C-alpha cells in the first residue's frame, strides 16, 4: 500500500470527511513521526509496533561488483519492531497469502501446522 492508497481507503471508511482533510491528517501524522524520529525519539503504537532510531557504527564493507573495500560512515537509522498483535495477525494469514518464492517444502510445513 502506498500513501495515496491509504488516503483512498480512509476516504471510503470516513466518507463524512473531505479528501483534502484526510490527506492533510495523513501527511501531518507522518510528518510528526518523522520529526520525532529525527529528534531521537521513540514512537509506540500499541498492537502495531514501535519505531525508534538505532546507531550503526562505521565499518569496512566491500563493493560486491568490484570487490573493492569501502569504508562506510557511522549513521543513525530508523528501526521498526512489530508488536505482538501485528505479528500474530501476519502469521495467522500466512496460508491465505503465501509467499510467491516460498519453497514447496516450506509450504508443506506451514500447511501441516
PyMOL commands that set and color helices and strands:
alter all, ss='L'
color gray80, all
select helices_A, chain A and resi 3-13+19-38+84-92+104-112
alter helices_A, ss='H'
color red, helices_A
select strands_A, chain A and resi 43-45+49-56+59-62+69-72+75-82
alter strands_A, ss='S'
color yellow, strands_A
deselect
rebuild
show_as cartoon
